[in-house]
Amino acid sequence: MDDHTTIADLRTAVQEFVSERQWESFHNPKNLSGSIAIEAAELMEIFQWLTTEECSQTAHHPPTHRHTREELADVVIYCLALANALEIDLSQAIYEKMAANAAKYPVETSRGRL
């Protein structure tokens, strides 16, 4: 589906979901950014006390994979909702941030290093 779904499609789906429930008044930057942080923490919790090897093994375990998928979707949904609320062109923001990151971390000096 990723090959055929645009960010605009996803933003529209999120906006329709929000509008149908009349949740616009709750979708302000404070609430949405907090929700992103909460959902990201729930995603982190899945792997919290696991070693790197255990994470790799567990991630492919069907119940854990399903849970990870759900939490990741929650994070992205709230990100899309925040982009909608603030009228941010997410594609443009991502490309601009990637360009800034490329300048900050040139391949020659960053390859294989964090």
C-alpha positions as CSV (number, residue, x, y, z in Angstrom):
1,M,0.0,0.0,0.0
2,D,2.9,2.4,0.7
3,D,3.7,2.4,-3.0
4,H,0.3,3.7,-3.9
5,T,-0.7,5.9,-0.9
6,T,0.4,9.5,-0.7
7,I,0.9,11.6,2.4
8,A,-2.0,13.7,1.1
9,D,-4.2,10.6,1.1
10,L,-3.2,9.8,4.7
11,R,-3.7,13.4,5.8
12,T,-7.2,13.4,4.3
13,A,-8.1,10.1,6.0
14,V,-7.0,11.5,9.4
15,Q,-8.8,14.8,8.8
16,E,-12.0,13.0,7.9
17,F,-11.8,10.8,11.0
18,V,-11.3,13.8,13.2
19,S,-14.0,15.8,11.5
20,E,-16.6,13.0,11.7
21,R,-16.1,13.0,15.5
22,Q,-15.9,16.8,15.8
23,W,-12.5,16.6,17.5
24,E,-11.0,19.7,15.9
25,S,-11.2,21.7,19.1
26,F,-9.0,19.1,20.9
27,H,-6.5,19.0,18.1
28,N,-4.3,21.9,19.1
29,P,-0.5,21.8,19.0
30,K,-0.1,21.2,22.8
31,N,-2.5,18.2,22.8
32,L,-1.2,16.7,19.6
33,S,2.5,17.0,20.4
34,G,1.8,15.5,23.8
35,S,-0.1,12.6,22.1
36,I,2.9,12.1,19.8
37,A,5.2,11.8,22.8
38,I,2.9,9.5,24.7
39,E,2.5,7.2,21.7
40,A,6.3,7.2,21.0
41,A,6.8,6.2,24.6
42,E,4.4,3.3,24.2
43,L,6.4,2.3,21.1
44,M,9.6,2.4,23.1
45,E,8.1,0.4,25.9
46,I,7.8,-2.6,23.6
47,F,11.6,-2.9,23.5
48,Q,12.5,-1.2,26.8
49,W,14.5,-3.9,28.6
50,L,15.5,-6.0,25.6
51,T,19.0,-6.3,24.2
52,T,19.7,-5.5,20.6
53,E,19.6,-9.2,19.7
54,E,16.4,-9.7,21.7
55,C,14.8,-6.7,19.9
56,S,15.6,-8.2,16.5
57,Q,14.2,-11.6,17.5
58,T,11.1,-10.2,19.2
59,A,10.2,-7.8,16.5
60,H,9.4,-10.7,14.2
61,H,7.2,-12.4,16.7
62,P,3.7,-12.0,15.4
63,P,2.1,-10.5,18.6
64,T,5.0,-8.1,19.1
65,H,5.1,-7.2,15.4
66,R,1.3,-6.4,15.5
67,H,1.7,-4.3,18.7
68,T,4.7,-2.4,17.2
69,R,2.7,-1.8,14.0
70,E,-0.2,-0.4,16.0
71,E,2.0,1.9,18.1
72,L,3.9,3.2,15.1
73,A,0.6,3.9,13.3
74,D,-0.6,5.9,16.4
75,V,2.6,8.0,16.3
76,V,2.2,8.7,12.5
77,I,-1.5,9.5,12.8
78,Y,-0.9,12.1,15.5
79,C,2.0,13.5,13.4
80,L,-0.4,13.8,10.4
81,A,-3.0,15.4,12.6
82,L,-0.5,18.0,13.9
83,A,0.5,18.7,10.3
84,N,-3.1,19.2,9.5
85,A,-3.7,21.5,12.5
86,L,-0.7,23.6,11.7
87,E,-1.1,23.5,7.9
88,I,2.5,22.2,7.5
89,D,3.4,20.7,4.2
90,L,5.0,17.5,5.5
91,S,6.7,16.5,2.3
92,Q,8.4,19.9,2.0
93,A,9.3,19.9,5.7
94,I,10.9,16.4,5.4
95,Y,12.9,17.3,2.3
96,E,14.1,20.5,3.9
97,K,15.1,18.7,7.1
98,M,16.9,15.9,5.1
99,A,18.9,18.6,3.2
100,A,19.8,20.3,6.5
101,N,20.8,16.9,7.9
102,A,22.9,16.1,4.8
103,A,24.8,19.4,5.3
104,K,25.2,18.7,9.0
105,Y,26.3,15.1,8.6
106,P,28.3,14.8,5.3
107,V,28.7,11.3,4.0
108,E,32.5,11.6,4.0
109,T,32.6,12.2,7.8
110,S,29.5,10.4,8.9
111,R,29.5,7.1,7.2
112,G,29.3,4.3,9.9
113,R,29.3,6.8,12.8
114,L,26.6,8.2,15.0
